[in-house]
Amino acid sequence: MNETIQLLFHHRSIRGFSTENISQEKIDLLIQSAQHAPTNNFLQQYSIIDVTDEMKKKTLAKIGNQTYIAESNRLFVITADLHRNAEIAQEKGKSTEVLGSFDYCLRSFSDAFISAQNMVIAAESMGLGTVYLGSILNDAQAVIDLLHLPKYTFPVVGIAIGYPDQSPELKPRLPQIEIYHENEYHSSERMVHDLENYDQTVSQYYDLRNKNRRIDTFTDQIAKAMEKHPEKRMSMLNVLKSQGFMQY
Amino acid sequence: MNETIQLLFHHRSIRGFSTENISQEKIDLLIQSAQHAPTNNFLQQYSIIDVTDEMKKKTLAKIGNQTYIAESNRLFVITADLHRNAEIAQEKGKSTEVLGSFDYCLRSFSDAFISAQNMVIAAESMGLGTVYLGSILNDAQAVIDLLHLPKYTFPVVGIAIGYPDQSPELKPRLPQIEIYHENEYHSSERMVHDLENYDQTVSQYYDLRNKNRRIDTFTDQIAKAMEKHPEKRMSMLNVLKSQGFMQY
């Protein structure tokens, strides 16, 4: 198994960071790694916001409801970005109507996520710890206001990066058979039954990680995930539409 | 620069493949690499369809309008997958209403893209060539039918993988200043003017790649991208909704 695959296999999200600064050289490598990712039709429809302002970091930590967001050495927000290309097209006298389609929404979100994962992998290859912050979307409009995100941009995910101050166990993944399908999607009627062993493995993992935490199985976690989230999160589609995306 | 970052910096999409087979051991490493990617709240809301049936590959090549899709040694379709967790939740007597939100759509699409990029990086680390196939979304409903994708799943992207039979030049990326922002999004009124040098660099790249192809600048490509795509692609949101996503 080569070095890169070993790295991928050892991914853990890091939620505790030391105070050590990341050098500018390493930050540049992170940004360049993101830029080398493939993008849809080479349209490069994403942007990276490097949040260095401590007040803004604190605001994002409050939105995400996680203190470690503000404690990370660096904090990036990756945005879908059709704005740049809209400006270019308008300058060239073109209508930008297509940008309101779900198709273009997907293209830009895809560019953003794929670039984000390149940053995460580059960071981990340099001994840094990372955690994705989906939680900033608890209030997408607040993030848009905070970072002055214009029409045709949307904050798809945050990434906190720093030197790790913890070394969590690897989290056990679903059995391969559950996510892998050959030629067509297979549903198993006995899936919940089949997942009993996996449920036990996940419980053991949580038990090892924190003796004081209530121990959830995987399927219990799924059941809990079906509960309603904050209202602003559940109505996020309105914010997406008001940014110009997903008109049709 | 470490081995992994060197690999990220050398990414090129490969659209010509040799007939050499990829070993099962390597395929397993690809799937496992995808599985080790971080997922939203550990919900693992994606699936991988390994398309080995030659007729299905040909159908996907026809949908994507690119012959190299059928010529690749292996072809994967990565799907957003809320179906698995919906089954688990229903078994546990829970309402699955939240799965119809844009929030859950985004969570599952994000899981799919991030896992896909892990597969791409793992493949490249083993000397394989890859290309993302956004083009399968020229007819999302046909892909859904072909792969028997149930409610709450959606084919977000294809990946063709094989041993490379070509060695294209690295494609020059936008100047860092265009995609990088500190603390807030900056728009430049002079962007199109500022991109003149980059336009020349991109033209030179295409000129080197293929003397017979019309040479486009980057900004020309953007202008062209604003033209209408196939009707089925422009109305993809209907397909997404009929799969159960994005009800609110």
Boltz contact constraints between the chains, C-beta under 6 A:
constraints:
  - contact:
      token1: [A, 2]
      token2: [B, 125]
      max_distance: 6.0
  - contact:
      token1: [A, 3]
      token2: [B, 3]
      max_distance: 6.0
  - contact:
      token1: [A, 4]
      token2: [B, 4]
      max_distance: 6.0
  - contact:
      token1: [A, 4]
      token2: [B, 7]
      max_distance: 6.0
  - contact:
      token1: [A, 4]
      token2: [B, 125]
      max_distance: 6.0
  - contact:
      token1: [A, 5]
      token2: [B, 29]
      max_distance: 6.0
  - contact:
      token1: [A, 5]
      token2: [B, 122]
      max_distance: 6.0
  - contact:
      token1: [A, 5]
      token2: [B, 125]
      max_distance: 6.0
  - contact:
      token1: [A, 7]
      token2: [B, 4]
      max_distance: 6.0
  - contact:
      token1: [A, 8]
      token2: [B, 33]
      max_distance: 6.0
  - contact:
      token1: [A, 8]
      token2: [B, 36]
      max_distance: 6.0
  - contact:
      token1: [A, 8]
      token2: [B, 118]
      max_distance: 6.0
  - contact:
      token1: [A, 8]
      token2: [B, 122]
      max_distance: 6.0
  - contact:
      token1: [A, 9]
      token2: [B, 36]
      max_distance: 6.0
  - contact:
      token1: [A, 11]
      token2: [B, 36]
      max_distance: 6.0
  - contact:
      token1: [A, 13]
      token2: [B, 38]
      max_distance: 6.0
  - contact:
      token1: [A, 29]
      token2: [B, 5]
      max_distance: 6.0
  - contact:
      token1: [A, 31]
      token2: [B, 180]
      max_distance: 6.0
  - contact:
      token1: [A, 33]
      token2: [B, 8]
      max_distance: 6.0
  - contact:
      token1: [A, 35]
      token2: [B, 173]
      max_distance: 6.0
  - contact:
      token1: [A, 36]
      token2: [B, 8]
      max_distance: 6.0
  - contact:
      token1: [A, 36]
      token2: [B, 9]
      max_distance: 6.0
  - contact:
      token1: [A, 36]
      token2: [B, 11]
      max_distance: 6.0
  - contact:
      token1: [A, 38]
      token2: [B, 13]
      max_distance: 6.0
  - contact:
      token1: [A, 38]
      token2: [B, 132]
      max_distance: 6.0
  - contact:
      token1: [A, 40]
      token2: [B, 134]
      max_distance: 6.0
  - contact:
      token1: [A, 43]
      token2: [B, 225]
      max_distance: 6.0
  - contact:
      token1: [A, 44]
      token2: [B, 174]
      max_distance: 6.0
  - contact:
      token1: [A, 47]
      token2: [B, 179]
      max_distance: 6.0
  - contact:
      token1: [A, 48]
      token2: [B, 179]
      max_distance: 6.0
  - contact:
      token1: [A, 48]
      token2: [B, 180]
      max_distance: 6.0
  - contact:
      token1: [A, 49]
      token2: [B, 181]
      max_distance: 6.0
  - contact:
      token1: [A, 50]
      token2: [B, 182]
      max_distance: 6.0
  - contact:
      token1: [A, 53]
      token2: [B, 183]
      max_distance: 6.0
  - contact:
      token1: [A, 85]
      token2: [B, 222]
      max_distance: 6.0
  - contact:
      token1: [A, 87]
      token2: [B, 191]
      max_distance: 6.0
  - contact:
      token1: [A, 88]
      token2: [B, 192]
      max_distance: 6.0
  - contact:
      token1: [A, 88]
      token2: [B, 219]
      max_distance: 6.0
  - contact:
      token1: [A, 88]
      token2: [B, 222]
      max_distance: 6.0
  - contact:
      token1: [A, 89]
      token2: [B, 222]
      max_distance: 6.0
  - contact:
      token1: [A, 89]
      token2: [B, 223]
      max_distance: 6.0
  - contact:
      token1: [A, 89]
      token2: [B, 226]
      max_distance: 6.0
  - contact:
      token1: [A, 91]
      token2: [B, 192]
      max_distance: 6.0
  - contact:
      token1: [A, 92]
      token2: [B, 223]
      max_distance: 6.0
  - contact:
      token1: [A, 94]
      token2: [B, 223]
      max_distance: 6.0
  - contact:
      token1: [A, 94]
      token2: [B, 226]
      max_distance: 6.0
  - contact:
      token1: [A, 96]
      token2: [B, 226]
      max_distance: 6.0
  - contact:
      token1: [A, 98]
      token2: [B, 226]
      max_distance: 6.0
  - contact:
      token1: [A, 101]
      token2: [B, 234]
      max_distance: 6.0
  - contact:
      token1: [A, 102]
      token2: [B, 236]
      max_distance: 6.0
  - contact:
      token1: [A, 102]
      token2: [B, 237]
      max_distance: 6.0
  - contact:
      token1: [A, 103]
      token2: [B, 233]
      max_distance: 6.0
  - contact:
      token1: [A, 103]
      token2: [B, 236]
      max_distance: 6.0
  - contact:
      token1: [A, 110]
      token2: [B, 113]
      max_distance: 6.0
  - contact:
      token1: [A, 113]
      token2: [B, 110]
      max_distance: 6.0
  - contact:
      token1: [A, 113]
      token2: [B, 113]
      max_distance: 6.0
  - contact:
      token1: [A, 113]
      token2: [B, 114]
      max_distance: 6.0
  - contact:
      token1: [A, 114]
      token2: [B, 113]
      max_distance: 6.0
  - contact:
      token1: [A, 114]
      token2: [B, 117]
      max_distance: 6.0
  - contact:
      token1: [A, 117]
      token2: [B, 114]
      max_distance: 6.0
  - contact:
      token1: [A, 117]
      token2: [B, 117]
      max_distance: 6.0
  - contact:
      token1: [A, 118]
      token2: [B, 8]
      max_distance: 6.0
  - contact:
      token1: [A, 122]
      token2: [B, 5]
      max_distance: 6.0
  - contact:
      token1: [A, 122]
      token2: [B, 8]
      max_distance: 6.0
  - contact:
      token1: [A, 125]
      token2: [B, 2]
      max_distance: 6.0
  - contact:
      token1: [A, 125]
      token2: [B, 4]
      max_distance: 6.0
  - contact:
      token1: [A, 125]
      token2: [B, 5]
      max_distance: 6.0
  - contact:
      token1: [A, 132]
      token2: [B, 38]
      max_distance: 6.0
  - contact:
      token1: [A, 134]
      token2: [B, 40]
      max_distance: 6.0
  - contact:
      token1: [A, 147]
      token2: [B, 184]
      max_distance: 6.0
  - contact:
      token1: [A, 147]
      token2: [B, 185]
      max_distance: 6.0
  - contact:
      token1: [A, 148]
      token2: [B, 184]
      max_distance: 6.0
  - contact:
      token1: [A, 148]
      token2: [B, 185]
      max_distance: 6.0
  - contact:
      token1: [A, 149]
      token2: [B, 185]
      max_distance: 6.0
  - contact:
      token1: [A, 150]
      token2: [B, 185]
      max_distance: 6.0
  - contact:
      token1: [A, 173]
      token2: [B, 35]
      max_distance: 6.0
  - contact:
      token1: [A, 174]
      token2: [B, 44]
      max_distance: 6.0
  - contact:
      token1: [A, 179]
      token2: [B, 47]
      max_distance: 6.0
  - contact:
      token1: [A, 179]
      token2: [B, 48]
      max_distance: 6.0
  - contact:
      token1: [A, 180]
      token2: [B, 31]
      max_distance: 6.0
  - contact:
      token1: [A, 180]
      token2: [B, 48]
      max_distance: 6.0
  - contact:
      token1: [A, 181]
      token2: [B, 47]
      max_distance: 6.0
  - contact:
      token1: [A, 181]
      token2: [B, 49]
      max_distance: 6.0
  - contact:
      token1: [A, 182]
      token2: [B, 50]
      max_distance: 6.0
  - contact:
      token1: [A, 183]
      token2: [B, 53]
      max_distance: 6.0
  - contact:
      token1: [A, 184]
      token2: [B, 147]
      max_distance: 6.0
  - contact:
      token1: [A, 184]
      token2: [B, 148]
      max_distance: 6.0
  - contact:
      token1: [A, 185]
      token2: [B, 148]
      max_distance: 6.0
  - contact:
      token1: [A, 185]
      token2: [B, 149]
      max_distance: 6.0
  - contact:
      token1: [A, 185]
      token2: [B, 150]
      max_distance: 6.0
  - contact:
      token1: [A, 191]
      token2: [B, 87]
      max_distance: 6.0
  - contact:
      token1: [A, 192]
      token2: [B, 88]
      max_distance: 6.0
  - contact:
      token1: [A, 192]
      token2: [B, 91]
      max_distance: 6.0
  - contact:
      token1: [A, 219]
      token2: [B, 88]
      max_distance: 6.0
  - contact:
      token1: [A, 222]
      token2: [B, 85]
      max_distance: 6.0
  - contact:
      token1: [A, 222]
      token2: [B, 88]
      max_distance: 6.0
  - contact:
      token1: [A, 222]
      token2: [B, 89]
      max_distance: 6.0
  - contact:
      token1: [A, 223]
      token2: [B, 89]
      max_distance: 6.0
  - contact:
      token1: [A, 223]
      token2: [B, 92]
      max_distance: 6.0
  - contact:
      token1: [A, 223]
      token2: [B, 94]
      max_distance: 6.0
  - contact:
      token1: [A, 225]
      token2: [B, 43]
      max_distance: 6.0
  - contact:
      token1: [A, 226]
      token2: [B, 89]
      max_distance: 6.0
  - contact:
      token1: [A, 226]
      token2: [B, 94]
      max_distance: 6.0
  - contact:
      token1: [A, 226]
      token2: [B, 96]
      max_distance: 6.0
  - contact:
      token1: [A, 226]
      token2: [B, 98]
      max_distance: 6.0
  - contact:
      token1: [A, 233]
      token2: [B, 103]
      max_distance: 6.0
  - contact:
      token1: [A, 234]
      token2: [B, 101]
      max_distance: 6.0
  - contact:
      token1: [A, 236]
      token2: [B, 102]
      max_distance: 6.0
  - contact:
      token1: [A, 236]
      token2: [B, 103]
      max_distance: 6.0
  - contact:
      token1: [A, 237]
      token2: [B, 102]
      max_distance: 6.0
